[in-house]
Amino acid sequence: QDRRVREAAPFMAYGEFTGLAPMSTCGVWPVPPTTTPHEISVTGLPPILVVSTTNDPATPYQAGVDLARQLGGTLVTFEGTQHTV
């Protein structure tokens, strides 16, 4: 599977845009992406910290912004190009 992921999405290779993050198939998932964010409604949570990377190749930065807002959490913005920090 690792070979297929690297062929389909070479940007997912270790040491390039993902740094040392685990390999992920999110970038080659066989379902079209949606721009509609999930709406989350929860109560009674402890303080939440959301970390979002500005140029994540697999997860849009805005998704982290939206998640922090919906959870009433705090957003930490990481300037980078990898998936995960």
Contacts in CASP RR format, 6 or more apart in sequence:
PFRMAT RR
TARGET T0000
AUTHOR 0000-0000-0000
METHOD contacts of the structure
MODEL  1
QDRRVREAAPFMAYGEFTGLAPMSTCGVWPVPPTTTPHEISVTGLPPILV
VSTTNDPATPYQAGVDLARQLGGTLVTFEGTQHTV
1 25 0 8 1.000
2 23 0 8 1.000
5 12 0 8 1.000
5 23 0 8 1.000
5 24 0 8 1.000
5 25 0 8 1.000
5 28 0 8 1.000
6 12 0 8 1.000
6 13 0 8 1.000
8 28 0 8 1.000
9 27 0 8 1.000
9 28 0 8 1.000
10 16 0 8 1.000
11 17 0 8 1.000
11 18 0 8 1.000
11 57 0 8 1.000
12 18 0 8 1.000
12 23 0 8 1.000
12 24 0 8 1.000
12 27 0 8 1.000
12 28 0 8 1.000
12 57 0 8 1.000
12 58 0 8 1.000
12 83 0 8 1.000
14 20 0 8 1.000
14 23 0 8 1.000
17 57 0 8 1.000
17 81 0 8 1.000
17 82 0 8 1.000
17 83 0 8 1.000
18 24 0 8 1.000
18 57 0 8 1.000
18 82 0 8 1.000
18 83 0 8 1.000
18 84 0 8 1.000
19 82 0 8 1.000
21 82 0 8 1.000
21 83 0 8 1.000
21 84 0 8 1.000
22 84 0 8 1.000
24 58 0 8 1.000
24 83 0 8 1.000
26 58 0 8 1.000
26 59 0 8 1.000
26 83 0 8 1.000
27 57 0 8 1.000
27 58 0 8 1.000
37 62 0 8 1.000
37 63 0 8 1.000
37 66 0 8 1.000
37 67 0 8 1.000
39 70 0 8 1.000
40 67 0 8 1.000
40 70 0 8 1.000
40 71 0 8 1.000
41 70 0 8 1.000
42 71 0 8 1.000
45 71 0 8 1.000
47 73 0 8 1.000
47 74 0 8 1.000
48 68 0 8 1.000
48 71 0 8 1.000
48 72 0 8 1.000
48 73 0 8 1.000
48 74 0 8 1.000
49 73 0 8 1.000
49 74 0 8 1.000
49 76 0 8 1.000
50 64 0 8 1.000
50 67 0 8 1.000
50 68 0 8 1.000
50 71 0 8 1.000
50 73 0 8 1.000
50 74 0 8 1.000
50 75 0 8 1.000
50 76 0 8 1.000
51 75 0 8 1.000
51 76 0 8 1.000
51 78 0 8 1.000
51 85 0 8 1.000
52 59 0 8 1.000
52 61 0 8 1.000
52 63 0 8 1.000
52 64 0 8 1.000
52 65 0 8 1.000
52 67 0 8 1.000
52 68 0 8 1.000
52 75 0 8 1.000
52 76 0 8 1.000
52 77 0 8 1.000
52 78 0 8 1.000
53 59 0 8 1.000
53 61 0 8 1.000
53 78 0 8 1.000
53 79 0 8 1.000
53 80 0 8 1.000
53 81 0 8 1.000
53 82 0 8 1.000
53 83 0 8 1.000
53 84 0 8 1.000
53 85 0 8 1.000
54 61 0 8 1.000
54 77 0 8 1.000
54 78 0 8 1.000
54 79 0 8 1.000
54 80 0 8 1.000
55 61 0 8 1.000
55 80 0 8 1.000
55 81 0 8 1.000
56 80 0 8 1.000
56 81 0 8 1.000
56 82 0 8 1.000
56 83 0 8 1.000
56 84 0 8 1.000
57 81 0 8 1.000
57 82 0 8 1.000
57 83 0 8 1.000
58 83 0 8 1.000
59 83 0 8 1.000
61 77 0 8 1.000
64 75 0 8 1.000
65 75 0 8 1.000
68 74 0 8 1.000
68 75 0 8 1.000
78 85 0 8 1.000
END
